[in-house]
Each structure stands twice: as C-alpha cells, then as structure tokens.
Amino acid sequence: MRTCTCWSHILRSDRTPARHRALLLIPFVCLLAMAGNAPAAVGPHGTVDLITDETAIQPARSFWAGLHFHLEKGWHIYWINPGDSGEPPKVQWTLPVGFHAGTLNWPTPRRIQDHSLVDYGYEDEVLLPAQIQPAASLGAAHEVQLRATVKWLVCREICLPGRADLNLMLPVVKGVRGKPSAWRSLFAKTRASLPRPAPNSWRLFVTFEGQKFLLNVDTGKPETVAIFFPSEPNQVENAAPQKVYSSPRGFQLELRKSDLLLKPVQRLAGLLVLGSGRSYVIQAPVGASDPKKDSLNPSRERVKR
Amino acid sequence: MTRMTERFAMTMMLGLMTLAAWALQPGSPAADFTAQDTHGKTHTLAECRGKYVVLEWHNRECPFTHKHYASGNMQRLQREWTSKGVVWFTVISSAPGQQGYMTADQENSYLQEVKAAPTAVLLDPAGQLGHLYGAKTTPHMFVISPTGLLIYDGGIDDKATTDEADIAIAHNYVSAALEDALAGKPVGTPVSRPYGCSVKYAH
C-alpha cells in the first residue's frame, strides 16, 4: 500500500523524463505488494488499474470491481455527461461464463473550465465501481480471470486517448468469505459518496423564464451552496454561471437554458450537490408556475455565483 | 368568459410566450466573414451566394478530429459534397503556440499527406471567425444555404466518441442537412450538440 501511495505522489509531483521511466516499474512493485488489483496500466498522463474489494470470490456472491484512475496534476477524465467537450471512459468486460457485470457507477463530478467551455469530470484520483455477480456454480475452478478493456480520454487543454487491457486473477473460495482487499475502504468510501436519490420530503419544481430555468428546491432548511450537473447534454448551458438564491426552506438555482434546446422539456434531470458535499439524483418537473406557491418563498438574496 | 375558458386562454398565452423563447437559431442569416486560406487567397461568405457552404472546425491533433481523418470519413465527405458543388471550408482557429496551430505550409503538406479535399482551409489564428460563429469544438460543423441562411449548427454526427468503429453506425448530420435541403425539405436536425475537443483559442 505504501509503495502505491508513494507512486501516485511521484506521478503528481514530477514530470521529468527520467522519473517517467522509473514510474513504469512501480506498478509491478505494487502488484507484489497487494492482492486485489491488476498491474496498473500506464496511460497518457496517468494510470488505471482494475481493483476489487475482496481478494477471493465465492459462487453467486456479488462483489465490487472498479476502474481506479490516478491522473497527473491538471489532467482530467470525464463524467457520464462530459459537458461541452470530451468523452466518458468506457469499459468492456470479458468475464467467465455465467458472470454478470453491472453498469459503472459515477461519483459526483466537478465543473472543469476549459477555455470558454465547462466540462464535467474528475481530477487526481477516481474509482468507477461496478458490481460483479459470479456464476451460481464455479465447478472445480480454483481461480477466475476478470478482464476489462478500458478506453478513456484524458485532457488538460489538449486531449489524449488512452486504452488499457486489464487483467485480474481472483482465487475462488467455497464456504468461507473472501478476505477484504486493501482497497475495501476506498470502495466503501466511494460507494458511500455516490449520488443518492433525493429525499422524499424534498419538493422540486422548475419554472422557465426568459432564457432561464429556475430550479426551486424545498429541502426544509436554508441552503447557500448548490451545483447542478445535468444528465441530459442539451438542456442547460454548461458554461453559464449558476446562481443560488437561498430561502428559509431551501433555495432557488438559476440555470441558463442551452442554446441547443429548441423544444420545451418536461423535466430537468441530473445531480444536485449541496454545501455538505453530498449529491442527490433529481428529476424536477418543468411547469409554468409553482404548484404550491405559498410554501416556498425565496428571499432572492444572492449568495453565490 | 367562464372561469374554465379564462384558464384555458391563460394557459394558451403562457404556452405561446414560452414557445417564443425557444424559436430562433435555424434559418437565421449566417454572419458574413473574410478570411485567408493556406494559399494566401481571401474568401468571403458573400462570394459563395448561390452555393451551399460547409464550415468544419479543425485541429488535427484532437482525437475526435483524428477519428474522422484517420478513417478517411472527413475526406470522403469533402469529396462527395464538393463534387456536388458545395463549398467546404476547413477552419483552423488554434492560436499560435496552441495545439493544432498550423502555418500555411504545414497545413498544405498535411492536406496532401491525408488526401484531404476541402475547397480551402481558412487560417483563423486570432479566432475571429471561430468567435463569430461560436465554434466550440473540433469538429464543429455549420451548413449555410445558397441564400446565406444558417441551416445546420452542431456535431458532425450523433456518436460523440473517439472510436473509429462508431462512424459506420453514426447518423451524419451534415450530409443529412445537405440532403434535406437539396430535396427542398426543411432540415430534420438543424441543431445538435457539437462534440469533440475545445477549440484552442488564444487565452
């Protein structure tokens, strides 16, 4: 574990060619140091490895696997909706017969300014986890192989494509639980921070005025920080500043309509990140006016641009 | 008026007011421009009246642009449409020192190397033409009608990826816009999300 921490530190802090060559050796050192991950593939301006939360698997008992990216300082990869430019990473799994891989889970992204555009993505380090369901019976197999072909785009002013064929052998155990891998806590932390459905107690509605969407959210208490990440590409102007107006029971968020949106929409869908750092999946209906006007009364005191 | 019809009229009015805010873009006049090509020749949009014009924002080092050139897709489109009388301008808005910036000589040898066939490549290192059209990405495509109206603004196709294999299954919006227009029909998709790398304008 220590070796890998050290390695990611080198990745971020040094870009001299000699150190780059030395870097190529470090993933192999990591492999020896820990189980539950494949050798990290060195891509453009970062690395990616395939890791799991357990060191051994059992028939029919699902576990987590994930693509673990480390990026050099200033470089980023993309969220599932990349924003104004870019492309999200893609994975193609090759698994033993009877295994099933769930879709990738996407942690909360950041807004990343690129010239006059705004992209949605990840910097430094990110884990994209997916649940793997092993076959009900693994016969006499002592180990299984997970393979992931990953394609991604890494950008910092310029963009470079990356591609890696990652391989991971996992022993099969029967009757006893596999041990947690060294990555268990990273999986737990990542999964705990994944966007969750908005609480049922929230009330959301959107009005459309001029060229703006006004997203009204009643969370029950005043909120001063809110960032919206649209899941649909052509609804909201990504690069436009989002203005938050706090209210006694929540907030109103002003979002500029995308120039690419030519027809009215029924709802705005995406993530809402609040000041606590927690992010929520929302679907807010777009209507002409507030269905219950009295209950939400934004003070229109602007608190954040 | 009964309360019911009153409410109906209000809803209609609101609906119309809302719709007005969405109407715009396609069919508006395309801004005239003057720009120099890689052979030192000056081109203006006004000169192209009577012909369809395609504008293609270009940065050869961008993986999305690369997908369409390495596969030969862009060259094929350039040949197909210029042979039918369409004017095809490739535009480079990368600033000096930025990725994709090309001198005229560098670009001319690249055109030969990749067998590209635009009508001309317009050099826009100051980004004036790019900003005039609001070009966001490479590639970002525009189609202008013979009467000077903007009839398409957006991505080259509906597969926003760097994967060459996607070209075969993509719906090409530029060809579709030209085909619709030549058939005398309104353009089915007049606007789409331009995808690719950001245009490398001067900071």
Interface residues (C-beta under 8 A of the other chain):
Chain A: P82 D84 S85 G86 E87 D114 H115 S116 L117 K151 L153 C155 E157 I158 C159 L160 P161 F208 G210 Q211 P233 N234 K257 D259 L260 L261 L262 K263 P264 A288
Chain B: T11 L14 T18 L19 A21 W22 Q25 P26 E61 C62 P63 F64 Q98 Q99 K136 T137 G154 A160 T161 T162 D163 P190 V191 S192 R193 Y195 G196 C197 S198 V199 K200 Y201 H203
